[in-house]
Amino acid sequence: MAFWRTLLRLFCILTFVLTAISTPPEDPIKCVSGNTNCTVTNSYGAFADRSTCRAANVAYPTTEAELVSVVATATKAGRKMRVTTRYSHSITKLVCTDGTDGLLISTNFLNHTVRADVEAMTLTVETGVTLRQLIAEAAKVGLALPYAPYWWGLTVGGMMATGAHGSSLWGKGSAVHDYVTEIKMVSPGSVSDGFAKVRVLGESMTPNEFNAAKVSLGVLGVISQVTFKLEPMFKRSLTYTMRSDSDFGEQAMTFGKKHEFADFIWLPSQGKVVYRRDDSVPVNTSGNGLFDLVLFRSQLSVAITTIRSSEETQETLRDANGKCVGAKVLTSALFATSYGLTNNGIIFTGYPVIGSQDRMMSSGSCLDSLQDGLITSCAWDSRIKGEFYHQTAISVPLTHVKSFINDIKSLIKIEPESLCGIELHFGILMRYVTLSPAYLGHEYEALEFDITYYRAKDPLTPRLYEDFIEEIEQIALFKYNALPHWGKNRNLAFDGVIKKYKNAHAFLKVKESYDPTSLFSSEWTDQILGIKGHATIVKDGCALEGLCVCSEDAHCAPTKGYLCRPGKVYKEARVCTRVSGVSVIQ
């Protein structure tokens, strides 16, 4: 069985490399009639609590004037509003309005470049411009955005709302919002404002409001336009190396100081780390490399569904060894294919790969798509039985990173196969971030651990070794006071999170000023901002999905042998553990 699964994964890796087109993702908003009676989801087809978010209407403004009109009309009527983006990549419920009477404002068509100032090295774009567009528009005038996320399907407004980032401790750090010089915001207004107020925010003009708006969670209004401070185009020199993780704790503390775009892919069950040595070099350096990440390429839908079915079988049979065999095949193949790097856009001939910033920073070619009837797709497209996963993305203070890594290693010693499932989903991606003046931005130098892992279609079905990942999650959040990424994570990561931000009160004061009747707020934003209620949901089975930290067995899956128990390394943790000798109800 393991042999055939290995062949399957090799076949699927070939589809990663060879497939060139893909069915484009669909609009995350669906309406019963025209633009009325609508539902909204994320690109993965499910929120953390699996709820359905509804709204009475959706508006698709195409100009700032239309956007102002939409906000004014809704404000006059006292309607709740939330902003949605082209692909809706936030796992959390940031797009949801309350109840069924709200209004969704889509930025799909607010996707234009406003102006480029080559001399000032600035670029002003509308909020719905994608990261891919932003990179390309800057390159047209010889400029570059210095740092950004690796997936280019995000929009400017979405990145600003959630604090999206790349990986760097250099300069102002890797967060996109810290390279913004001006924000244009449309918020609810008074009668004298015509029920909508347009504000222009900048560091020198309105520093307090500007630092609130840079990471806003969408509760201050709708961002209309954003101006970025760019740099002259430069090139990057990138080399991946795989090493033992024996000294990884020490290396993680210092590697980001040595290499500008450093990151890691940690394979903890294999005891290996892939180091990304990535630095800027002069623009006249020879090389025309391209980074087209294999995992972001289109894939044959039949291959994606077969991989998912294979992992479901492994979960049902508790086949940890099968996961470990598959993980080794997958990670070896990804490393052998340089994760999608090519020296000339066609083939990989060796390291270092040198290419211009616009070709090396971000990718997402599964969006380069023709309608092919879902023969091919992005791996996470919810219209096929493909990738379905949880994602925990938590920034651990750099001062605690070594200890956190050692805690994970201690768990591995207890059960070496426990994290093979993570390695089936690329491994633990680790990116550097640094402190930001944004009120809801990062509070310190940190290393973000991005962990992607299997999620069952049935919310009451426990996962193989789920207690190990739950313990890692709780160690980071509670022992080391880690910050969760606003657009990712499960509910438990956000309970009481606002207390970790020293400028939370200043942010809430700006929110009260901009939107005194909370038309752009929702139950979810009130919960994570500590205004009303809790992000956690306590009910039977809630810990299986990260909706709560278990405090009793019913929060796990007692009929399937999973009970609430202390952590193995961090005794304060409470995790759903499979207990031998417990009667299992089939």
Disulfide bonds with the S-S distance in Angstrom:
Cys31-Cys38 2.07
Cys53-Cys96 1.90
Cys324-Cys420 1.97
Cys366-Cys378 2.09
Cys542-Cys548 2.02
Cys550-Cys564 2.11
Cys556-Cys576 2.09
